[in-house]
Amino acid sequence: MEVEVKIRLDDASAHQKVVALLTAHYQVTHLQQNVFFDGAQQELSSKNMVLRLRFYNGDERCVVSLKGKAVIIDGISRGSEVEEDIDVARARACVCNPSQLVGSDCKLLQQVIREYKCEKFLCLGGFRNVRNVYNWEGVQLELDETHYEYGTTYEIECETSDPERFRQLLGELLDKNRITYRYSTISKFGIFMAGRIGALD
């Protein structure tokens, strides 16, 4: 089970204020490309499961993830997630030809095929994300700038076993510095599938 605090920043100005505020805690920036898949008969989406390939910094690394049944309430997201690294060249081939997912030797993909009886896959498309990572208050804080075809969103994420405490700490930090925000109510994938930024309202 993955538990995360998710706070949506109102605009680019709020995002830049957070960047400046957290400069001393900065660790690394990841350029991410996220590509999503479903079974040809909606075997995954019908069970609220999400299959994703995430490429890091071009072709530096790729991770396949299976996420399921995430629920976001008042900025706290809870849902299952399993991940495994996958060969980048094979992953690129799967984006071009999703049928290659079936022949992959990736254990997680084979599990998906077996458990959800996916004989064929469809590529749903995806979006790009710029993720700044910070070490803040003993946790890894992720500041995202997510680019969809129809606009950009900004969000702070924090995976933690004490989400209520860190939601409060983040709220106090943003309030103190007059940075406008709201609790997230929908995932990035949800916005992508809705096809509009307004889906987060």
Stockholm file with secondary structure:
# STOCKHOLM 1.0

chainA/1-201         MEVEVKIRLDDASAHQKVVALLTAHYQVTHLQQNVFFDGAQQELSSKNMVLRLRFYNGDERCVVSLKGKAVIIDGISRGSEVEEDIDVARARACVCNPSQLVGSDCKLLQQVIREYKCEKFLCLGGFRNVRNVYNWEGVQLELDETHYEYGTTYEIECETSDPERFRQLLGELLDKNRITYRYSTISKFGIFMAGRIGALD
#=GR chainA/1-201 SS CEEEEEEEESSHHHHHHHHHHTGGGEEEEEEEEEEEEEETTCTTGGGTEEEEEEEETTTTEEEEEEEEEEEEETTEEEEEEEEEECCHHHHHHHHHCGGGGTTCCCHHHHHHHHHHTCSSEEEEEEEEEEEEEEEETTEEEEEEEEEETTEEEEEEEEECSCHHHHHHHHHHHHHHTTCCEEECCSCHHHHHHHTSGGGGC
#=GC SS_cons         CEEEEEEEESSHHHHHHHHHHTGGGEEEEEEEEEEEEEETTCTTGGGTEEEEEEEETTTTEEEEEEEEEEEEETTEEEEEEEEEECCHHHHHHHHHCGGGGTTCCCHHHHHHHHHHTCSSEEEEEEEEEEEEEEEETTEEEEEEEEEETTEEEEEEEEECSCHHHHHHHHHHHHHHTTCCEEECCSCHHHHHHHTSGGGGC
//
